[in-house]
Amino acid sequence: MKYYLIAGEASGDLHASNLMAALKEEDKDAVFRFYGGDKMAAVGGTLVKHYKELAYMGFIPVLMHLPTILTNMKKCKEDIQMWCPDVVILVDYPGFNLDIAKFVHERRICKVFYYISPKIWAWKEYRIKNIRRDVDELFSILPFEVKWFADRQYPIHYVGNPCVDAIYNDNKNETPANSNNSKQIAILAGSRKQEIKDNLGRMLDAASTFKEYKMVIAGAPNIDITYYNKYIPQGMDVEIRFGETYKILRESCAALVTSGTATLETAILRVPQVVCYYSPMGKFFTWLRGVLIKVKYVSLVNLVVDSEIVPELILDKMTKENIIKHLGNILPGGKARQQMLDDYEEMNQILGGSGASTRAAKEMINCLKANI
């Protein structure tokens, strides 16, 4: 069968590549064409557009690049119509992908599957109408989404979390994480330039208070090292490593992590963390969050267990003093460290074991065969 996939950022590239590999195992005639990244390209198929040309975040960056975004969307629609796949598989990235879903559905080109659901349970709940109308099957990686969608009369498939697979595959023959003897703090400042700009310097400033610890930045694959250097305080001794996020976490005793998939990955690796997400308009966005966002937590770790097991220093709460306080609590000997590690075990039990990509591939192929 012919599969057209669309992933708009680094995490989507990773999980889509694992899904593609699983689809190849289940369907020996699988052919791929995609918007994605290097990991998807390594599996095989035709890379039409790299996600580096798609990943814009925030109102102003999106507005500034709107002509490029619209052009990419138009070309993607034309390419799908030209290639005429058996299914379009959308991977997260809802601003772009939901428009593609509408186009494919209206023209009855093929089936539309969504892998890694848009987080409409957090905000923009109205998008459920578009999903009901335009998406044939939705494959979730977060267990609490099953009930959320069922309550809105849209049954979905829970296949497990692919982060477990990615970490399991990367973790083979490696030493366990969380050694109390480690003197390293991991800094995960996001995968987008705006996130790095807003968060990196503040994270480093706070972490550098703990003089006996080395700081290591996990570099995002699509960001040049020169961009990181702009936000590292002059004279500060910091190491930047690319393509080694899981290794860096395994070597670290604690981490400062921006909200997103990285919080879940850090918890799966059992590394105590403080979730940090700053905005220059923190007080305004804190007010706006109370009006627009419908969930109690912003980190996936806390959402999975429905409890604040990792501290969330979001917007105006992300101050140097707060980071120092919470980071000190989870470093070796800290009063909150062991409780967080115990809570991680509960979270990992809820997520389930490895095999999400294979389960997703099998269910997708079964759905397609049922409609042939």
C-alpha positions, -999 to +999 in steps of 0.1 A: +000+000+000+010+036-005+014+057+027+016+095+028+029+108+062+031+144+075+053+153+105+061+189+113+088+187+140+116+166+155+095+145+178+070+137+150+099+127+127+111+103+154+078+086+160+067+086+124+100+069+114+093+041+140+058+038+127+071+035+091+095+008+101+067-011+118+045-006+087+072-021+065+073-052+088+036-057+085+032-047+048+061-058+026+047-037-003+047-005+017+057+026-002+062+060+016+060+096+006+062+122+033+067+157+048+091+149+076+128+147+086+160+127+085+148+098+106+119+092+083+142+095+053+165+068+068+136+044+068+130+049+031+107+066+007+105+101-008+110+131+014+090+159-002+097+186+023+118+188+055+101+198+087+127+225+092+107+245+066+075+239+085+082+244+122+070+278+132+056+284+166+038+314+182+015+341+167+042+365+155+065+338+138+035+322+122+023+356+109+058+365+096+061+332+077+024+329+067+031+331+029+057+302+033+032+282+054+004+286+029+027+277+000+038+246+017+002+236+025-008+242-011+021+221-025+013+193+000-023+191-011-013+191-047+013+164-040-012+141-022-037+145-050-011+137-076+003+106-058-031+093-047-021+072-017-041+046+001-040+066+033-027+099+047-012+095+082-010+128+100+014+130+130+005+157+156+011+192+141-026+201+141-025+237+126-012+222+093-025+187+095-062+194+102-063+215+071-048+187+051-074+163+066-102+185+054-088+187+019-083+149+016-117+142+030-136+167+009-120+153-023-124+117-012-088+110-021-082+083+005-085+074+042-072+099+068-056+085+099-043+106+128-013+093+148-006+112+180-037+132+186-039+170+186-041+181+222-076+195+219-083+184+254-061+212+266-074+239+243-093+245+210-118+218+219-139+230+191-116+211+167-134+179+177-159+188+150-132+188+123-118+156+136-151+138+136-158+150+100-124+146+084-104+119+103-114+083+097-094+068+126-074+083+154-045+065+171-037+079+206-005+076+226-019+090+258-042+067+279-065+094+293-074+105+258-096+074+253-122+085+278-120+121+267-128+113+231-154+086+240-173+112+261-176+132+229-189+103+209-156+097+189-141+063+197-103+061+192-075+035+194-050+036+222-018+019+210+007+028+238+033+054+239+061+054+213+085+072+236+088+039+255+099+022+223+123+050+213+139+049+248+139+011+249+157+008+215+182+035+225+187+021+260+200-013+251+233-022+267+234+012+285+239+018+322+208+027+342+199+064+348+196+082+381+229+074+397+231+093+430+268+097+423+262+117+391+273+153+391+255+163+359+223+183+353+206+180+319+192+211+303+164+205+277+153+239+265+130+229+237+132+221+200+122+255+186+142+287+185+116+308+204+116+282+233+154+283+235+155+321+234+130+324+262+142+295+285+178+286+280+195+315+297+172+314+327+176+277+331+214+279+330+215+309+354+195+290+380+213+256+376+248+273+378+240+281+414+248+245+422+286+248+416+295+212+421+273+201+391+282+201+354+255+214+330+249+197+297+225+210+270+207+185+249+208+202+215+178+200+192+186+184+158+174+214+137+191+242+157+227+253+150+251+255+179+257+292+172+221+298+181+226+282+215+258+302+221+238+334+219+219+326+251+247+311+272+260+337+297+295+348+289+322+327+306+298+300+318+311+265+314+284+245+296+286+216+272+263+212+242+257+178+227+235+169+197+218+136+190+224+123+225+194+134+245+187+100+260+224+094+268+226+129+284+196+121+306+209+087+315+241+103+327+223+130+347+210+130+382+184+157+375+170+178+346+154+211+337+130+205+309+106+226+289+071+213+287+064+189+259+073+153+249+107+157+266+090+157+300+076+123+294+109+110+280+127+123+311+102+105+334+104+072+314+142+073+320+135+079+357+154+113+359+139+137+384+129+170+367+116+205+370+093+216+342+101+251+330+084+273+304+089+310+304+072+337+284+080+375+283+043+381+288+040+357+316+013+374+337-009+380+307-006+344+295-011+331+330-045+349+330-052+337+294-043+301+304-070+302+331-095+313+305-086+291+275-068+260+287-091+233+301-066+210+319-050+212+354-015+205+342+007+213+312+033+185+315+024+151+300+038+134+331+013+151+354-015+146+329-009+109+326-012+103+364-036+132+370-015+145+398+014+170+401+043+146+405+067+170+388+068+207+396+056+230+368+072+264+367+051+279+339+051+315+326+054+340+355+062+312+380+094+305+362+118+326+383+154+319+393+144+315+429+117+289+421+140+269+398+167+269+425+143+258+452+127+229+432+160+218+416+176+216+450+147+194+462+153+167+435+191+166+434+207+137+453+198+141+490+169+164+481+137+160+501+115+155+470+138+132+450+127+097+461+090+105+460+093+117+424+111+085+415+084+064+431+057+084+413+075+078+380+069+040+385+032+046+387+033+067+355+052+040+336+027+014+347-001+035+333+017+041+300+024+003+295+053-014+279+070-011+245+055-020+212+034+011+204+047+015+169+039-022+160+005-020+176-003+012+157+009-003+124-011-035+128-043-016+137-038+008+108-034-020+083-064-039+098-085-007+094-074-003+058-081-039+049-115-038+064-124-010+040-109-025+008 
